[in-house]
Amino acid sequence: MIMNAFPMTILLLVSLWVSPSVTAASSPEPPVQPIAAFTPGARVLFQGDSITDGNRGRSADPNHILGHGYVFIIAARHGAAFPGLKLDFMNRGISGNTVTNLQQRWQKDTLDLKPDLLSILIGVNDSGRGMPLDQYEAAYDRLLADTKAANPNIKLVLCEPFLLPVGKKKDNYDASRADIQKRRDIEARLAKKHGAALVKFQSAFDEACQRAPAEHWIWDGVHPTYSGHQIMADAWERAVREFWRK
């Protein structure tokens, strides 16, 4: 009887030792904090230039349709954490776009898609091509006005253009940064005017540069690395969560 009981005791001890780890491994990670602006069935549309484009696919292939950047990170995180919300994330960023390019395709690529939340990141190409600030502001203002006219209940998110002194952007960096700052000021005014959340990407990258060199976050002064896109996703979520508190 003693010999029979000994193996059973060992099995019981092993079972007690293994069970907690098995239970922990099988338990899902705590979900990310919900964003009140992500209402059930909401369509979330991201618009902009190459930073938003992220080399996105132009077919219905769900593996590439959102690109490989901050849009993908945001959609993946919240799509996995809250599948019951049935959120519909869309990306219509196009490399090289300026605010004028957005105007030309706004009906088809924005208004016709009927988003519930619209996020826009534009301005760095306008700055690089020297678009006058007053024209930039007027064109951007018109886009937002047209959007609200089409859907008065739409939630708007305006994202700051940004720049870091990497590669060729080290040349005349102070002047380029000053122009980007003026465009950020314009976006701040437009966000206040149109009741939009404002995502301060430049501040997020400036803070990140206290932890690692600029090259770690942005490889050419404009386009983020994968680490930089994570910075963007986190900053976007913080700003949107804060603006639309429950």
Backbone hydrogen bonds, N-H to C=O, Kabsch-Sander energy under -0.5 kcal/mol:
donor,donor_aa,acceptor,acceptor_aa,energy
5,A,1,M,-2.1
6,F,2,I,-1.8
8,M,4,N,-1.0
9,T,5,A,-2.3
10,I,6,F,-2.2
11,L,7,P,-2.5
12,L,8,M,-2.2
13,L,9,T,-2.4
14,V,10,I,-2.5
15,S,11,L,-2.4
16,L,12,L,-2.3
17,W,13,L,-2.0
18,V,14,V,-2.4
19,S,15,S,-2.4
21,S,17,W,-0.5
22,V,18,V,-2.2
23,T,19,S,-2.7
24,A,20,P,-2.6
25,A,21,S,-2.4
26,S,22,V,-1.8
27,S,23,T,-0.9
36,A,34,P,-0.6
36,A,244,W,-0.6
38,F,35,I,-2.0
39,T,37,A,-1.6
41,G,85,L,-3.7
42,A,39,T,-2.3
44,V,42,A,-0.6
44,V,88,D,-2.6
45,L,43,R,-0.6
45,L,117,L,-2.8
46,F,90,M,-2.3
47,Q,119,S,-3.2
49,D,121,L,-0.9
52,T,49,D,-0.7
53,D,49,D,-2.9
54,G,50,S,-2.5
56,R,53,D,-1.1
57,G,64,H,-2.6
64,H,61,D,-1.3
65,I,61,D,-1.3
67,G,64,H,-1.8
68,H,54,G,-2.1
73,I,69,G,-2.0
74,I,70,Y,-2.4
75,A,71,V,-2.5
76,A,72,F,-2.9
77,R,73,I,-2.4
78,H,74,I,-2.2
79,G,75,A,-2.5
80,A,76,A,-1.9
81,A,77,R,-1.9
82,F,78,H,-2.1
85,L,82,F,-1.8
86,K,83,P,-1.3
88,D,42,A,-2.8
89,F,87,L,-0.6
90,M,44,V,-2.8
92,R,46,F,-2.8
94,I,48,G,-2.3
97,N,94,I,-1.8
102,L,98,T,-1.9
103,Q,99,V,-2.0
104,Q,100,T,-1.7
105,R,101,N,-1.1
105,R,102,L,-0.7
106,W,102,L,-0.7
106,W,103,Q,-0.8
109,D,105,R,-2.8
110,T,106,W,-1.5
111,L,106,W,-2.1
112,D,107,Q,-3.0
113,L,110,T,-1.0
114,K,110,T,-0.6
114,K,111,L,-1.2
116,D,43,R,-2.3
117,L,43,R,-2.0
118,L,155,K,-2.9
119,S,45,L,-3.0
120,I,157,V,-2.6
121,L,47,Q,-2.1
122,I,159,C,-0.7
127,S,123,G,-2.3
128,G,124,V,-2.2
129,R,125,N,-1.9
130,G,127,S,-1.2
131,M,126,D,-2.7
136,Y,132,P,-2.4
137,E,133,L,-2.6
138,A,134,D,-2.1
139,A,135,Q,-2.5
140,Y,136,Y,-2.3
141,D,137,E,-2.7
142,R,138,A,-2.0
143,L,139,A,-1.9
144,L,140,Y,-2.0
145,A,141,D,-2.3
146,D,142,R,-2.7
147,T,143,L,-2.0
148,K,144,L,-2.3
149,A,145,A,-1.9
150,A,146,D,-1.8
151,N,147,T,-1.8
154,I,151,N,-1.9
155,K,116,D,-2.4
156,L,154,I,-0.5
157,V,118,L,-2.6
158,L,197,A,-3.1
159,C,120,I,-2.7
160,E,199,V,-2.6
164,L,221,G,-1.8
166,V,164,L,-2.1
169,K,166,V,-1.8
170,K,167,G,-1.8
171,D,168,K,-1.4
173,Y,170,K,-1.3
176,S,172,N,-2.2
177,R,173,Y,-3.2
178,A,174,D,-2.0
179,D,175,A,-1.9
180,I,176,S,-2.3
181,Q,177,R,-2.3
182,K,178,A,-1.7
183,R,179,D,-1.7
184,R,180,I,-2.1
185,D,181,Q,-2.2
186,I,182,K,-1.7
187,E,183,R,-2.1
188,A,184,R,-2.2
189,R,185,D,-2.0
190,L,186,I,-2.5
191,A,187,E,-2.7
192,K,188,A,-1.9
193,K,189,R,-2.5
194,H,190,L,-2.6
195,G,191,A,-0.6
195,G,192,K,-0.5
196,A,191,A,-2.7
197,A,156,L,-2.6
199,V,158,L,-2.8
200,K,198,L,-0.6
201,F,199,V,-1.5
204,A,200,K,-1.6
205,F,201,F,-2.5
206,D,202,Q,-2.7
207,E,203,S,-2.4
208,A,204,A,-1.9
209,C,205,F,-1.9
210,Q,207,E,-1.5
211,R,208,A,-2.0
212,A,208,A,-1.4
216,H,213,P,-1.7
217,W,213,P,-0.6
217,W,214,A,-1.3
218,I,214,A,-2.5
219,W,223,H,-1.7
220,D,223,H,-0.7
225,T,217,W,-2.4
229,H,225,T,-2.4
230,Q,226,Y,-1.3
231,I,227,S,-1.7
232,M,228,G,-2.2
233,A,229,H,-2.5
234,D,230,Q,-2.5
235,A,231,I,-2.4
236,W,232,M,-2.8
237,E,233,A,-2.4
238,R,234,D,-2.3
239,A,235,A,-2.3
240,V,236,W,-2.4
241,R,237,E,-2.7
242,E,238,R,-2.4
243,F,239,A,-2.2
244,W,240,V,-2.1
245,R,242,E,-0.6
245,R,243,F,-0.7
